[in-house]
């Protein structure tokens, strides 16, 4: 019997949006997600969050984003 495994399609994955804390340098989860394939055309608005690492409110832009699993 031949078993096959489905591989995930590249670009269809849902990714968490992370940004780096300017105080600590650690990556922080923004609580948002995005489909990897649509990220280039996604408009991100209201980009403020309270940082889990330092407790301050940070503003961020799309240029600051790191996509994670």
Order of alpha helices (4+ residues) and beta strands (2+ residues): beta-beta-beta-beta-beta
